[in-house]
Amino acid sequence: MIDRMRLRSGRSARADVPHDRRDASPGDEAAQEAASRDAARDPGRAEARTPAPAEGRGPRLRAAVRSLAVISAQLLLIVAAVVVLGWVAGRLWVILLPIVLGLLFATVLWPPARFLRKHRCPPALAAVVVLLGFLAAIGGLIAWIAPSVVDQGQELADAATAALEDIQEWLQGPPFNLGQDQIGQYVDQAINSVQANAQSIAGAAVTGASAIGNGLINLVLALVLAFFFIKDGPRWTPWLSAQTGPKAAPHVAALSYKTWTTLSEFIKQQALVGFVDAFFIGLGLWILGVPLVLPLAVLTFFGAFIPIIGAFVAGGFAVLIALVSNGWTTALIVLGIVILVQQIEGNVLQPVIQGRGFNLHPAVVILAVTAGASLAGIIGAFLGVPVAALIAVVYRYVRDELDGRSPEVTEDGDRPRVTGDEEHARVVHDPVGDGGDGGAPERG
């Protein structure tokens, strides 16, 4: 009986012990009881329920801090380099802008120039012919648009005057019930505000005229540079590759071809998108009887070269002119046409024509256009997406090179190589063998 009572007493005492101490050995329990007695006698010796520091924690912590410091220093150096490059590019923007515009013009005019050169036309003559043809096309387009703008401009001004009178009558009625004197007072306040800021407005006008003059100078320089790019186009890549070492030359040549292809594809794709948008929106405006159909169609075409935002602005002009000339009903129909065409373009046309590759997320496109516009105005908005596409090309090339994917090898299985003598350098394309050594005979 006494033994049974002791057994029950032992079980009850064990049940009162916490779960994490039930499996402890008698020695551990004795050590814990001794520690509890010591803590009760001396509170300074109380223990914490946390693991004791292991050997090597200090060296590992110092190594981690050292690595973090090195990475932070590297990031700071990269940020400083980017800031310096941005500052230098800003200072040299007057020189860089004609070069970039000249390259874009060259991408547009190179296909007809290449056609003429294949038919034994001298390079200089082919460049002159395509440039003169380009200028003639632009001049003919302006001469075609100008009469319609002049003829329908007065009609649109009369419609705007009538619309302002309608707005005035609407304000005089409920719920505003503004009297003629109140409206006249608001108009006088607006006129006085304009007169008070006349000096600022005049300064802005002078600045705008100066910007137009600088734009014309940059345009002339870009056309001159485009002439040299077209005339000497095939020589640029060998010359640029020859300025580097034997290991870097294939990468320079491959990146040159990829960036050129990216610019060409961008111009072609946006031109096709702009043509489709201009055709269908212009057709809708013509059916609805909206004035200035041709100028609005041309504006829509060129707006496509500023993706997303350009189409939005061009569509807004079309809706505004429809509202002034034809009223609310026509304006709403035009708004529906613009939205429908933009949806077809974004969901059907763009995925089909941009299958080759440098697709940028719409958020990246909007950020690129916004950053370009804030830095360089309309020209910056136009150049934002091509620059972003080129940055994406360089990033993907470096990423593939780090992954060992040989991005210098083209889709046809060729690797560029710079060869020549002391006076001439040229780029040849070697077929890459199964082993990827490029040791097959050169193809030319």
Summary of the structure (lengths in Angstrom):
residues: 444
radius of gyration: 36.4
end to end distance: 107.0
largest distance: 122.3
contacts: 1167
relative contact order: 0.06
helix: 78%
strand: 3%
